[in-house]
Amino acid sequence: MKVWAKALLLCALNWAALASSSAKELVLDGQLTQGSLIRATVPAGAKVWFNDQPLAVSEQGHFVFGIGRDAALKHQLTVEHQGKRQQIPLTFSGRQYDIQRISGVEQKYVEPPKEVTARIARDNRRVREVRQTFTAKTLFLDAPLKPAAGRISGVYGSQRIFNGQPRNPHFGLDIAAPVGAPVLAPWDGKVLLAEDLYFSGLTLIVDHGMGVTSTFMHLHRFNVAVGDTVTAGMQIAEVGATGRVTGPHLDWRINWFQKRLDPQLLLPEFAPAAPKRIPLN
């Protein structure tokens, strides 16, 4: 069996196990490291807090949370079930990130002219509003499909220095591909945003439930519109070179509300071999 097929089978088995966890355990799927999205299950009817923040839990006991690029490494889950409350400390691992120096970027994208600052502020507000969307769906439970074929040309967490000037860290996975190459939906979902933004060019944001959204940037063309329902593997756009880029590629991002997370950690070849199981009292 090919390596990728084995990885998909392992991930399917992981989620089958997660969906059928016993009534007395917490199951965590995902790497406990900075930038990771953690998908989890508790007994049906349980309540969960992450660092004292209440989390939405589905009727089947599924919930999700994540920590950002530079988040602290010590966290805590609290689970309340059948009148008992249990605190569960979690230790995440730290990461080292690449520094990339990129020359040849149009100067208007390195130091935007004053006349576009209002547009940039509006873009940022719009994206924050969309990422705050909550629906009770849990469409993120399966392993995501890689949304484009091509070489990985940029990774999460790396800091880019454009024309010698440091900028914010990169929060996506860059996949190099020619203009017009298909962009596929990694999970089922609903389109929340399809707009031309100053820095990210033609940009799509798709909701997958419970605050989990995926973003596709620098696109050439949209194949869907706001409000459309998409299915995993459906072509939703084409790779492009719009916005602040030096060449055609897809910048794929995953967010949990405003937390910017690493899509690569969710792909089968990077996922842990088995979920972490913690007995509950």
C-alpha positions in Angstrom: 0.0 0.0 0.0 1.3 3.5 -0.9 2.4 5.8 1.9 -0.4 8.3 1.3 -3.0 5.6 1.3 -1.7 4.2 4.6 -1.8 7.7 6.1 -5.4 8.2 5.0 -6.3 4.8 6.4 -4.6 5.6 9.7 -6.5 8.9 9.9 -9.8 7.3 9.1 -9.2 4.7 11.8 -8.3 7.5 14.3 -11.5 9.3 13.7 -13.5 6.1 13.8 -12.0 5.5 17.2 -12.6 9.1 18.2 -16.3 9.0 17.2 -16.8 5.8 19.3 -14.8 6.7 22.4 -15.9 5.2 25.7 -18.2 7.1 28.0 -15.4 7.7 30.5 -12.6 9.3 28.5 -11.4 12.5 26.7 -10.0 11.9 23.3 -7.6 14.4 21.6 -6.7 14.2 18.0 -3.9 16.5 16.8 -0.3 17.4 17.6 0.0 19.2 20.9 2.2 21.9 19.5 2.1 25.6 18.8 -0.2 26.4 15.8 -2.2 23.2 16.1 -6.0 22.6 15.8 -7.1 19.9 18.2 -10.3 18.0 17.5 -11.7 16.2 20.5 -14.5 14.1 22.0 -16.0 13.8 25.5 -19.0 11.8 26.6 -22.3 13.2 25.3 -23.7 15.8 27.6 -20.4 16.9 29.0 -19.3 20.5 29.3 -15.8 21.7 28.4 -13.7 24.7 29.2 -10.3 25.6 27.6 -8.3 27.9 29.9 -11.6 28.9 31.6 -13.2 29.7 28.2 -16.4 27.6 27.6 -16.3 25.6 24.4 -19.2 24.5 22.3 -19.7 20.7 22.4 -21.9 18.9 19.9 -24.6 16.5 20.9 -22.2 13.6 20.0 -19.5 15.1 22.3 -17.3 16.6 19.6 -15.5 19.9 20.2 -12.4 21.8 18.9 -9.8 24.3 20.0 -6.4 25.5 19.0 -3.4 27.6 20.0 -1.5 30.1 18.0 2.1 30.4 16.6 3.7 31.9 19.7 1.2 30.7 22.4 2.2 29.6 25.9 2.9 25.9 26.2 0.9 25.2 29.4 -2.9 25.0 29.1 -5.8 23.4 30.8 -9.0 21.7 29.8 -11.8 21.3 32.3 -14.5 18.6 31.7 -17.7 18.5 33.7 -19.8 15.3 33.3 -22.5 13.7 35.5 -21.9 16.2 38.3 -18.1 15.7 38.4 -15.5 18.3 37.2 -12.0 17.3 36.2 -9.1 19.6 35.4 -6.7 18.2 32.8 -3.4 20.0 32.2 -2.0 20.0 28.7 1.6 20.7 27.7 2.2 21.8 24.1 5.6 21.7 22.4 7.3 24.9 21.1 8.4 25.3 17.5 11.2 26.9 15.6 10.2 28.9 12.5 12.0 29.7 9.2 13.0 33.2 8.2 12.5 33.9 4.5 14.0 36.9 2.6 12.0 37.8 -0.5 13.1 40.5 -3.0 11.2 41.9 -6.0 7.9 42.5 -4.3 6.1 45.6 -5.6 6.9 48.5 -3.3 3.2 49.4 -2.9 2.7 46.0 -1.1 5.7 46.5 1.2 4.8 50.1 2.2 1.2 50.6 1.0 0.4 54.2 -0.1 -1.6 56.3 2.3 -4.6 56.3 -0.1 -5.2 52.5 0.5 -4.9 52.4 4.3 -8.6 52.8 4.7 -9.2 49.8 2.3 -6.7 47.7 4.2 -8.4 48.5 7.5 -11.8 47.7 6.0 -10.4 44.4 4.7 -9.0 43.5 8.1 -12.3 44.3 9.8 -14.3 42.2 7.3 -12.0 39.2 7.7 -12.2 39.4 11.5 -16.0 39.5 11.3 -16.2 36.5 9.0 -13.9 34.5 11.2 -16.0 35.1 14.2 -18.9 33.1 12.6 -20.2 30.2 14.6 -22.3 27.3 13.4 -23.0 24.1 15.2 -21.7 21.9 12.3 -18.7 19.6 12.7 -17.6 19.3 9.1 -13.9 19.3 10.1 -13.8 15.9 11.7 -12.4 14.0 8.8 -8.8 14.5 7.4 -8.8 17.5 5.1 -7.9 17.1 1.4 -4.9 19.0 0.2 -6.6 21.8 -1.7 -4.1 22.0 -4.6 -1.4 19.9 -6.2 2.1 21.3 -6.2 5.4 22.0 -4.3 5.2 23.4 -0.8 6.8 26.8 -1.3 6.1 28.4 2.1 5.2 27.1 5.5 3.3 28.3 8.6 5.1 30.4 11.1 7.9 31.6 8.9 8.7 35.3 9.0 9.1 37.0 5.7 11.4 40.0 5.0 10.1 41.8 2.0 12.8 43.8 0.1 14.8 43.9 3.4 11.9 45.0 5.6 10.6 42.5 8.3 6.9 41.8 8.2 4.4 39.8 10.2 4.9 36.0 10.3 3.3 33.9 7.6 0.2 32.0 8.8 -0.5 29.7 5.9 0.7 26.9 3.7 1.9 28.0 0.3 1.5 25.5 -2.6 3.2 26.5 -5.8 1.0 25.9 -8.9 0.4 27.6 -12.2 -2.3 30.2 -12.7 -5.6 28.4 -13.4 -4.8 25.2 -11.5 -7.8 23.9 -9.6 -8.3 24.7 -5.9 -10.4 22.1 -4.1 -12.4 22.3 -0.9 -10.6 20.4 1.9 -13.8 19.7 3.8 -17.5 20.3 3.3 -18.6 23.8 4.2 -20.3 27.0 3.3 -18.7 30.1 1.6 -18.6 33.1 3.9 -16.5 35.5 1.9 -15.4 35.8 -1.8 -13.7 39.2 -2.3 -10.7 41.0 -3.7 -8.6 42.1 -0.8 -5.6 44.4 -1.0 -2.9 42.1 0.4 -4.4 38.6 -0.3 -6.0 39.4 -3.7 -9.0 37.2 -4.6 -9.8 35.5 -1.3 -12.3 32.8 -0.3 -13.2 31.9 3.3 -15.2 28.8 3.9 -17.0 27.8 7.2 -16.6 24.2 8.5 -18.4 24.7 11.8 -17.6 25.6 15.5 -15.4 28.5 14.5 -13.2 26.5 12.1 -12.7 28.3 8.7 -10.4 27.8 5.8 -9.0 30.6 3.7 -7.7 30.5 0.1 -5.7 33.5 -1.1 -4.1 35.0 -4.2 -6.7 33.3 -6.4 -7.2 33.9 -10.2 -10.9 33.1 -10.3 -13.8 32.1 -8.0 -15.9 29.1 -8.9 -18.3 29.6 -6.0 -20.1 32.6 -4.4 -21.0 33.7 -0.8 -23.7 31.4 0.6 -22.8 28.4 -1.6 -22.5 25.0 0.0 -19.3 23.1 -1.0 -18.3 19.5 -0.6 -14.8 18.1 0.0 -13.0 17.7 -3.3 -15.2 20.2 -5.2 -13.3 22.8 -7.3 -14.0 26.1 -5.6 -11.5 28.4 -7.3 -8.3 28.6 -9.5 -4.8 29.3 -8.3 -3.6 32.8 -9.1 -1.1 35.6 -8.4 -3.3 38.4 -7.1 -2.4 40.6 -4.2 1.1 40.6 -2.6 2.9 37.8 -4.4 6.1 37.1 -6.3 4.5 34.3 -8.4 1.4 32.1 -8.7 0.6 29.9 -5.7 -2.2 29.1 -3.3 -1.9 30.4 0.3 -4.1 28.0 2.3 -5.0 29.0 5.9 -6.9 27.4 8.8 -8.4 29.5 11.6 -10.3 28.7 14.8 -12.1 32.0 15.3 -9.2 34.5 15.4 -6.5 31.9 16.1 -4.3 31.3 13.1 -3.3 27.7 12.8 -1.1 25.4 10.7 -3.0 23.6 7.9 0.0 21.2 7.3 -0.5 19.6 10.7 -3.9 18.4 9.7 -2.8 16.6 6.6 -2.6 12.8 7.0 1.1 12.5 6.5 1.7 14.9 9.4 -1.1 13.8 11.7 -0.2 11.8 14.8 -0.4 8.0 14.5 -3.1 7.7 17.2 -5.3 10.1 19.2 -4.4 10.8 22.9 -6.9 9.2 25.3 -7.3 10.5 28.9 -9.5 8.7 31.4 -12.2 10.7 33.1 -13.2 10.2 36.7 
